[in-house]
Amino acid sequence: MLLELPHGFKRWPSYEAVKAAAVLLGEEWRGQQAFQARLLKNCKTPAIAGFCAACRRESEFTFPIRGDEIPNWRESLVCPDCRLINRWRASVHVARMLEPLRCEGPVYVTEQTTPMYDWLQEHVPELIGSEFVSPDAKPGQIYETRSRRIRHEDATALSMADASLSMIQTYDVLEHVPDYRAALREFARVLKPEGLLLLTAPFMFEAWDTVVRARVNAQGDIEHLLPAVYHGDPMSADGVLCFQEFGWDLLDDMRSAGFAHAEIITCWAPDFGYLGSFQPFVVARR
């Protein structure tokens, strides 16, 4: 998969490539932390200037200051124009880099109640969005919930036809799907040949094995193998359980599911307002 990557983005084809670059990665990580520490120490206002890839113009990204607490860079650095945070703007950036490789057809995104979905709806033709409404809801059906009309989809049993989508974008969702391998098979099923998948999820960049934190047993009950971790959920104030944190074996699972190619793209680029740690994006082609 050939992509011209801007400054601050890197392509990682394999776990072996990461291990080979371990020393360099350590140096880069220390440099990034030092840069961010200087930024916090010297900033007169909680903002950093840069180029917004979503708005396609210069902007100033804001972040919260709470005493000596280090900001959650991934969930802040808000553009005042598009209102997208760091990880959403970076996702838009990667998706736009992939656009020349995308075939014609609808784009499916596994969310429908977020500012990210609202932005995509304005800028991406033939967009399909959804949320997981409830275990009893029917895939593809529209439900009135939270004062909105929401399409329900289950990532492990999508309602879309075989080979009907040009691209799937799924951001911080797969870690909440107990049978994530079934979801990968569904993603491969509904994508057209050469169709693209862009995915983010908790990813342990220097580990091979996925860590399973919880699972659903044969009786349908949740078994916790590690202390429970809940993430924010636009559909529930209680949050949503994290079932796994992924390692590089995820890419093998994707190939087994039917993807011809899978790799990781990372970014850390102050010029675009992408701070924090390396942001990993899984990019795959059907």
C-alpha positions as CSV (number, residue, x, y, z in Angstrom):
1,M,0.0,0.0,0.0
2,L,1.8,3.1,-1.2
3,L,1.2,6.3,0.6
4,E,3.2,9.6,0.7
5,L,3.4,10.4,4.4
6,P,3.8,13.9,5.7
7,H,6.4,14.9,8.3
8,G,5.7,13.3,11.7
9,F,4.0,10.2,10.2
10,K,5.7,6.8,10.0
11,R,4.8,3.4,8.4
12,W,5.4,0.2,10.4
13,P,4.9,-3.0,8.4
14,S,5.6,-5.4,11.2
15,Y,6.5,-6.0,14.8
16,E,10.0,-6.8,13.7
17,A,10.4,-3.3,12.3
18,V,9.5,-1.9,15.6
19,K,12.0,-4.1,17.5
20,A,14.7,-3.1,15.0
21,A,14.0,0.6,15.7
22,A,13.7,0.3,19.5
23,V,16.7,2.5,20.3
24,L,15.6,5.2,17.9
25,L,12.0,5.0,19.2
26,G,13.3,5.5,22.8
27,E,15.2,8.6,21.8
28,E,12.2,10.0,19.9
29,W,9.9,9.3,22.9
30,R,12.2,11.1,25.3
31,G,12.5,14.0,22.9
32,Q,8.7,14.2,22.6
33,Q,8.2,14.2,26.3
34,A,10.8,17.0,26.7
35,F,9.1,19.1,24.0
36,Q,5.8,18.7,25.7
37,A,7.2,19.6,29.1
38,R,8.8,22.8,27.7
39,L,5.5,23.6,26.1
40,L,3.6,23.4,29.4
41,K,6.3,25.3,31.3
42,N,6.6,28.2,28.8
43,C,3.1,28.6,27.4
44,K,1.3,31.8,28.4
45,T,-2.0,30.5,27.0
46,P,-3.1,26.8,26.9
47,A,-2.8,26.5,23.1
48,I,-0.4,25.5,20.3
49,A,-0.4,26.8,16.8
50,G,-0.5,24.4,13.8
51,F,-2.2,23.3,10.7
52,C,-5.6,21.7,11.0
53,A,-5.9,18.8,8.5
54,A,-9.7,18.8,8.9
55,C,-10.2,22.6,8.2
56,R,-7.2,22.7,5.9
57,R,-5.9,25.9,7.3
58,E,-3.8,27.3,10.1
59,S,-5.4,27.1,13.6
60,E,-4.6,27.2,17.3
61,F,-5.4,24.0,19.3
62,T,-6.4,24.4,22.9
63,F,-5.8,22.1,25.8
64,P,-6.8,22.2,29.5
65,I,-4.5,23.3,32.3
66,R,-5.1,21.8,35.8
67,G,-2.2,22.5,38.1
68,D,0.8,20.3,37.4
69,E,-1.4,17.6,35.7
70,I,-0.3,16.6,32.2
71,P,-3.1,17.1,29.7
72,N,-4.7,14.2,28.0
73,W,-3.2,15.3,24.6
74,R,-5.1,12.7,22.6
75,E,-8.5,13.8,23.9
76,S,-7.8,17.6,23.8
77,L,-6.0,20.0,21.4
78,V,-9.3,21.2,20.1
79,C,-9.5,23.2,16.9
80,P,-11.8,26.2,17.4
81,D,-13.3,25.9,13.9
82,C,-14.1,22.2,13.3
83,R,-14.2,21.4,17.1
84,L,-12.3,18.2,16.6
85,I,-9.9,16.9,19.2
86,N,-6.4,15.6,18.4
87,R,-7.3,12.0,17.7
88,W,-10.2,12.9,15.5
89,R,-8.2,15.4,13.4
90,A,-5.4,12.9,13.0
91,S,-8.0,10.3,11.9
92,V,-9.4,12.7,9.3
93,H,-5.8,13.3,8.2
94,V,-5.0,9.6,7.7
95,A,-8.4,9.0,5.9
96,R,-7.6,11.8,3.5
97,M,-4.2,10.3,2.8
98,L,-6.0,7.1,1.9
99,E,-8.6,8.7,-0.3
100,P,-6.7,8.2,-3.6
101,L,-6.6,4.5,-2.9
102,R,-10.4,4.2,-2.1
103,C,-12.7,2.7,-4.7
104,E,-16.2,4.2,-5.2
105,G,-19.0,3.4,-2.8
106,P,-20.4,4.1,0.7
107,V,-18.2,4.8,3.7
108,Y,-19.3,3.2,7.0
109,V,-18.2,4.7,10.4
110,T,-19.0,2.9,13.6
111,E,-20.4,6.0,15.4
112,Q,-23.3,8.3,15.0
113,T,-23.6,10.5,18.1
114,T,-20.1,12.3,18.2
115,P,-18.7,15.5,16.8
116,M,-16.5,13.3,14.6
117,Y,-19.6,11.8,12.9
118,D,-21.2,15.2,12.5
119,W,-18.0,16.4,10.7
120,L,-17.9,13.3,8.5
121,Q,-21.5,13.7,7.6
122,E,-20.8,17.1,6.2
123,H,-17.7,16.1,4.2
124,V,-18.1,12.5,3.2
125,P,-20.7,11.5,0.5
126,E,-22.6,8.3,1.0
127,L,-21.7,8.1,4.7
128,I,-23.4,5.4,6.9
129,G,-23.1,5.8,10.7
130,S,-24.4,3.6,13.5
131,E,-24.2,2.9,17.2
132,F,-24.8,-0.2,19.2
133,V,-28.2,0.7,20.6
134,S,-29.0,-2.5,22.7
135,P,-28.6,-6.3,22.5
136,D,-32.2,-6.6,21.5
137,A,-32.1,-4.1,18.6
138,K,-32.1,-5.3,15.0
139,P,-29.1,-4.5,12.8
140,G,-29.9,-1.8,10.2
141,Q,-33.0,-0.6,12.0
142,I,-33.5,3.0,13.1
143,Y,-34.3,3.8,16.7
144,E,-35.3,7.0,18.5
145,T,-32.8,7.3,21.3
146,R,-31.2,10.2,23.2
147,S,-33.4,12.6,21.1
148,R,-31.8,11.3,17.9
149,R,-32.6,8.8,15.1
150,I,-29.9,6.2,15.5
151,R,-29.1,3.3,13.3
152,H,-28.2,0.1,15.2
153,E,-25.4,-2.1,14.0
154,D,-23.6,-5.0,15.7
155,A,-20.0,-5.1,14.5
156,T,-20.2,-8.9,14.6
157,A,-23.4,-9.1,12.5
158,L,-23.6,-6.2,10.2
159,S,-26.7,-5.6,8.0
160,M,-24.8,-4.5,5.0
161,A,-24.5,-6.7,1.9
162,D,-21.4,-8.5,0.9
163,A,-18.8,-6.3,-0.9
164,S,-21.0,-3.2,-0.6
165,L,-18.7,-0.6,1.1
166,S,-15.6,1.2,-0.1
167,M,-14.2,2.0,3.4
168,I,-14.9,1.4,7.1
169,Q,-13.7,3.8,9.7
170,T,-13.9,2.6,13.3
171,Y,-12.4,4.7,16.1
172,D,-11.9,3.3,19.6
173,V,-14.7,0.7,19.2
174,L,-13.1,-2.7,18.6
175,E,-11.7,-3.0,22.2
176,H,-15.3,-3.0,23.4
177,V,-16.3,-6.0,21.1
178,P,-15.9,-9.3,23.0
179,D,-15.6,-11.3,19.8
180,Y,-13.4,-8.9,17.9
181,R,-12.3,-11.5,15.4
182,A,-15.9,-12.0,14.3
183,A,-16.1,-8.2,13.8
184,L,-12.9,-8.3,11.6
185,R,-14.5,-11.0,9.5
186,E,-17.7,-8.9,9.1
187,F,-15.6,-5.9,8.1
188,A,-13.9,-8.0,5.4
189,R,-17.2,-9.4,4.2
190,V,-18.9,-6.1,3.6
191,L,-15.9,-4.3,2.0
192,K,-15.5,-4.4,-1.7
193,P,-12.3,-5.9,-3.2
194,E,-9.5,-3.3,-2.5
195,G,-11.8,-1.7,0.1
196,L,-10.1,0.0,3.1
197,L,-10.3,-0.3,6.8
198,L,-9.0,2.5,9.1
199,L,-9.1,1.5,12.8
200,T,-7.9,2.9,16.1
201,A,-8.1,1.1,19.4
202,P,-5.8,0.7,22.5
203,F,-2.6,-0.6,20.9
204,M,0.5,-1.8,22.7
205,F,3.1,-0.7,20.1
206,E,6.0,-2.7,21.5
207,A,4.0,-5.9,22.3
208,W,3.0,-8.8,20.2
209,D,0.3,-10.4,22.2
210,T,-3.2,-8.9,22.7
211,V,-4.1,-8.6,26.4
212,V,-7.6,-9.9,27.1
213,R,-9.0,-8.0,30.1
214,A,-12.5,-9.6,30.0
215,R,-14.4,-12.2,28.0
216,V,-17.9,-13.5,27.7
217,N,-18.3,-17.2,28.7
218,A,-20.5,-19.9,27.3
219,Q,-23.3,-18.9,29.6
220,G,-23.2,-15.3,28.3
221,D,-21.7,-13.9,31.5
222,I,-18.7,-11.5,31.6
223,E,-15.6,-12.9,33.2
224,H,-13.0,-10.4,34.3
225,L,-9.4,-11.6,33.9
226,L,-8.0,-8.2,34.9
227,P,-9.4,-5.2,36.8
228,A,-12.3,-3.7,34.9
229,V,-11.5,-0.7,32.7
230,Y,-14.4,1.4,31.4
231,H,-14.1,4.0,28.6
232,G,-16.4,6.9,27.8
233,D,-19.5,6.0,25.9
234,P,-21.8,8.5,24.1
235,M,-24.7,6.0,24.5
236,S,-24.3,5.5,28.2
237,A,-23.2,7.6,31.2
238,D,-21.9,4.4,32.8
239,G,-19.2,4.0,30.2
240,V,-18.4,0.8,28.2
241,L,-16.2,-2.1,29.2
242,C,-12.8,-2.6,27.6
243,F,-12.4,-6.3,26.7
244,Q,-8.9,-6.2,25.2
245,E,-5.9,-4.1,24.5
246,F,-4.3,-5.0,21.2
247,G,-0.8,-6.1,20.2
248,W,0.7,-6.8,16.8
249,D,-1.0,-10.1,16.6
250,L,-4.1,-8.1,15.7
251,L,-2.7,-7.7,12.2
252,D,-2.4,-11.5,11.8
253,D,-6.0,-11.8,12.9
254,M,-6.9,-9.3,10.2
255,R,-5.2,-11.3,7.5
256,S,-6.9,-14.4,8.7
257,A,-10.2,-12.5,8.5
258,G,-9.7,-11.8,4.8
259,F,-7.6,-8.7,4.5
260,A,-4.8,-8.8,2.0
261,H,-2.6,-6.2,3.6
262,A,-2.4,-4.6,7.1
263,E,0.1,-2.2,8.6
264,I,0.4,0.5,11.3
265,I,0.8,4.2,10.7
266,T,1.9,6.4,13.6
267,C,2.0,10.1,14.0
268,W,3.4,12.7,16.4
269,A,3.5,16.0,14.7
270,P,3.4,19.3,16.6
271,D,3.0,21.2,13.3
272,F,-0.5,19.5,13.1
273,G,-1.3,19.6,16.8
274,Y,-0.7,15.9,17.3
275,L,0.9,15.5,20.7
276,G,1.0,12.8,23.4
277,S,2.5,9.4,22.6
278,F,2.7,7.9,19.1
279,Q,-0.8,7.6,17.8
280,P,-1.2,4.2,16.0
281,F,-3.6,3.8,13.2
282,V,-4.3,0.3,11.7
283,V,-4.7,0.5,8.0
284,A,-5.8,-2.5,6.0
285,R,-6.9,-3.4,2.5
286,R,-9.4,-6.1,1.6
